[in-house]
Amino acid sequence: MLDPRMTKLAETLVNYSCAAKNGDKILIEAIDVPHEFTAECVKAANAAGARPLVLLKSNQVTRALMNAGSAEQWDLIASVEELQMKNVQCYIGARGNPNVSELSDVPADKQKMYESSVWKRVHTGIRVPRTRWVVLRWPSPSMAQLAQMSTEAFEDFYFDVCTMEYSKMREASAPLKKRMEAADRVRLKGPGETDLTFSIKGIPAIPCVGSRNIPDGEVFTAPVRESINGVIQFNSPTMYRGTSHDNVRLVFKNGKVVDATSSAPDKLNEVFDADAGARYCGEFAIGFNPYILRPMKDILFDEKIAGSIHLTPGNCYDEASNGNKSEIHWDLVLIQRPEYGGGEMWFDNELIRKDGMFVPADLKGLNPENLKGR
């Protein structure tokens, strides 16, 4: 029997996130997700008058392709997917994974071939700037294990988060966007040695409230490229290229990561040495989803944690550009709630958030108890 929550989520993605209109072409890229859900997305798109296209993928197959890959092979695959992406107005990326470490043993040079071809040409070059897109993770036992929850409990959590009233979150985020676009200096203080300063002056702030990611709940901008100075110690575990990292600590000088350590320092610096832009940051964002309270090594969830920020070595987004270009885009999360060590966020000389809670009256609507009740 079809779970009605699948239908509700598919309709949310098509009608709210992508705002699909009559005659739109919508690409549904389904990676290791149940065919029943993909079919519900097709039905929802058709009901909206859109014309769905479907691309089915598997992480296990992708791993095999990466290990066997050549530059010529990936160039051809990128050309095929590029043609498809250029001809759609909307994109849904439904991404599951029975094993979150499936790509962990793919050599870095093989992963880079994919990143510099399919990811750069199709997603960074076309999908992100030219389509109305949304990306979501599909719940799996692997994700439940990372969240330290039973499969059933995690699925209930997943659907609660993913089908919440994002239109209400959009309203509450407007004052934060306004404040970020008026600010110059940001200062972050937190556990360990965290004391970091940078400028966001002149760079747009973009609310993400269900129209890009599901789950959602952040406003992002970018630091002025060479303005970051100080130390930040991230207290949320993270995975990148299939490798898990704990206690990522970065030292910045004039925007550049000059020292980087973690539980896997060789793999960490391998990423930062990928290209000239990998040691500079392309995004700064503030997370506030009231239902996401702890990390689970899945960035689409972790970057939205209530009371968190994330800072992103690598490529910037065109909507909030600081000019940094890279094949890397790695969101690293710092949680500033008391149970994670607390912390402060300042804009110029005003305290904006303390221990994960917004302080100014116009921002209190984003605090969990208020956002849940809106």
N, C-alpha and C positions, 0 to 999 in steps of 0.2 A: 504494500500500500504506500502510495506517495506521501511523504511527509509534507504537510501544508506549509511548513516553514520554508521549504525549498521554493515553493511558488511565490511566497511573499518576498523572499530575498531576490529572486529573479526579477520580479516586477519592480522592486526598489532600484536595482541596478539599471534596468532599461529605462524606466520612466523618470526617476529622480536623478540618479548619478549621471547617466548619459543624456537625459532629456531627449530621447529619440523621437524624431518627428516622422510624419508620413513621407515616404520616399527615401529616407536616410538608409544608407548601407551600414550595417553594424557587424564588425568582426568579433566573434566569440572564440578566443583562444583558450582551450580547456586542457590543462596539464594535470593528469592524474586526479580527475574529479569524476564523480559518478555520472554516467550517461544520462540518468534521470534528471539531474540538475541542468546539464547542458541542454537537454530537450526543453526544459521549462524556460530557459533563457530564449531559445528559439521561438517558443510559443508566445512569450511576452513581447518579443520584438515584432513578431508578425501581427499581434493584436494592436500594437502601436502604429502599424502601417509601415514599419521599417522592413528592410530586406536583409535577413541574417546570413552571414557566411560563418562557417565553422572550421577551425583548425585544431585537430586533436594531437596532443603530444604526451610524451612520457619521459620522466627524469631518467629512468633507466636507459631508455633509448638515446636520450641526449648525452648521457655519460659515454655510451659506446661511440656515438658520433664524434664527441670531443676527442676521445683517445685515438680514433682512427683519422682525425681531421687533418686536412691540408688547407693552405690558404686558398687554393683554387676551389676546393670543395665548398668552403664556407662562403666564398664570394658568390658562388652560384646559388646556394641556399638563401643568402641575403638578398640576391636579386629577385628571386621568386617571392619572398615575403615582402620585399619592398614594393613590388608591383601591387600586391594585395592591399597593403597598408595605405598606399597612395590613393586608392579608389574607395575608401570607406570614410564615413564621417564620424563614426563612433567605434569604440573598442572596449570589450570586456575581457580582462585577463583573469581567469579563474585558475588559481595555482595551488594544487595539492601536492603532497609528497609523502609517500609511505615511509621514506627514510630521509630525514633532513640532512644527513651526511653523505648522500648519494654521490656528490661530486667532490668529496674531500680528497680523493686520491688521484684526481685528474691533474697532471702537471701544469704548473703556472703558465708555461708558454702555450699549452693547448687551450687553457681557459681564455688566455688573451686573444687567441685567434677568433673565438666566438664573440668576445666583448668588442673587438675592433671591427667586426663585420656585422653580424646580425644585430647585436645590441646597439651598436653605434649608429648604423645606417637606418635600421628599421624603427627602433624604439626612441633613442635619443634624437635622431634626425627627423623623424616623421610623426610617430605616434604621439609623443609628448607635446610638441608644439602645434600640431595640425589637426588633432582629433579631440572629440569629447570622450575622455577615457576614464576607466575605473579599473582598479586592480584589487583582487581579494585573495586571501588564502582560503583553502578548503580544509575543514577540520579532519584530522586523522589521528589514529592512535599514537603516531609519532609525536604530534603536537601536544596531545594530552599528556604524554610522558614528560615532555619538556616543561609543561605547566604544572606538573606534579598533581594531576587530576585524573579521575576515572574518565574513560571514554564518554560515558553518558553525561557526566557532569560537565565535561568540557564542551560537548555539543550544545547543551542547554545554555552555557555561558556564551558560546559563539553566536548563537542565533539571537540572544538577548542584545548583545553588543551590535551585531550587524544589521538588525532591523529596528533600532531605536529611532526616535523622531529627530532626524538630522536637520530638518528645517528649523527646529527650535534652537539647536546648537548654532546654526548660521546667524540667527538674530543676536545671540549672546556674544558671539565672537567679534562683532562689528567694532565695539570700542577698543578691543585689543589691536586690531588692524590699524585703527586711527592713531593710537599711541605709538605703535612701532614705526609708523611712517613719519611721525614727528620727532622721533628720538635720534640722538647722535650716538652717545657712548653707552655701551652695555657693560655691566660688571657682573660676573658670576662668582659666588662664593659657595663652598661646599665642603664635604668631608675630605679628609686627607689634606693634600696640599692645594686643593682647588682654589685658585684665585686668578681669574682670567678677565681681560678687558679687550674690547674691540668696538669698532664703529659700525653702525648699520645706516648711516646717514645717506639719504637720497636713493635708497633701494626699496622697491615696492614690497609690501607685506601681503601675502596671499592666504586667506582663510581656506582650510581644507575641512569641509563639513559634510562629507558624503559624496562629493562630486568627483573625487580622484581615487581615494582609497576607501575600501570597506574592510575593517572598521576605520573610522576617521576621528578627527578631533585634534587639530593643530592649526597654528598660523605660522607660516614660514617666510623667511626673507633670506638674505645672505650677508655675511660680514664684508665690509670693505676689504679687499683681498689681502693687503699687506698691513692691516691694522691690528691683528691679533697678537697679544703678548701675554705671557704668563703660563700657568700650569693648570691642566684640568685632568682629574682622575675620575673616569667613568665607573659607576658602581652597578651597571647593568651588564650581565654577560651578553656576548654577541657572537654571531656566526657570520663568516664571510668566506666565500669560495669553499664552503663545506668544513671549515676549521673553526672550532670554538675558542673564544678568547675571554678571559676574565681579567678584571683590574687593568683595563687599558689606561695607560697614563701617557699624556702627550705634553711636551714642552714646546711652546711657540715663541718664535722671535721674528718680529715684523711679518707676521702672517704665515711663516713656514714652520712645519714640524721639524724641529732640530733634534729631538730625542723622543723615542717611542718605545715603550715597554708593555708587555702583557704576559699572560701565562704561556703564550706561544710567540716569543719575540721574533724568531726567524721568519715565520709566516707573516707576522704583522709588518715587518719592514720589507718583505717581498712585495706586499701590496703597495706600500708607500713608495717603492722604487719603480712602480709600473711605468710612470711617465712624469713629465715635468710638473704637471698640475696636481699630482696625487698627494703631495705634502702641503697643499694649500686647501682652504675650505671653500665649498660652494654653497653651503646652506647653514642657516641657524633657525631653529624652530622651537616653539613652545607647545607642549602637549597638555591636553585637558579632558580626555575622555573619562567620564566619571565611573564607568564600569570596568576600566582596565587599570588595575592597581599594582600589578607585579610583573616582572619580566618573565618571558617564556622563550627567549632566543628566537623569536620571529619578529622581524623588524616592523612589519605592517601593524602588529599589535604594540610592540614595545615602544615605538616612537610616539604613540598616542597616550602613554601612561599619564594619569592625572598627577600633576605636580612635577612633571619632568621637562627637560629640555633635550634637544639633540643637536649636535654639531657634526658637520659632514665633510670629512676630507674628500676632495675630488670635485667632480663636475657640478656646475651650478645649473639651475633651471632658467630657461629663457625669460620666464615671467618675473623673476627676481634675480637678474643677472649681476654678478660682480666681475664677469669676464674670465673666470677660471674655467679651463677646459681640461678634461681628463676622461680616461676610460673607466675610472673608478668613481663610485658614489657610495660612500659607506657611512650610514647614519649611526652615530655612537651616542648612547643615551646616559644621561645623568639624572637620577631621581633625587629630588630635594625635599621629600617628605621626611618627618622626624624619624620614622622607623628605618630610613635609609641614610641617616646621618644629618638630615636637615640641609639648610642652605638659604641663600638670598639671591635675588635677581634685582638689579638696579637699572633704571633708564636714566641717564644723566645723574641727577642728584636725588632721584625719587625712588623709594623702595616700592617695587612693583609686586614682588611675591616673596613671602617668607615661609620657610618650611613647607613649601608646596601650595600655599594658600595665597590667592590674590588679595592685595591690601586695599588699593583704591576702590572707592564705592562703585565706580562705573564698570569695574572688572569682576566684582564679586559674583555676578551671575554665572561666571565660569567655574566657580568653586563647586566641587562634586555635589554637596547637599542641595545647592540651588539649581544646578544644571539638571540633575535627576528629576527635580520637581517642577521644572518649567513645562 
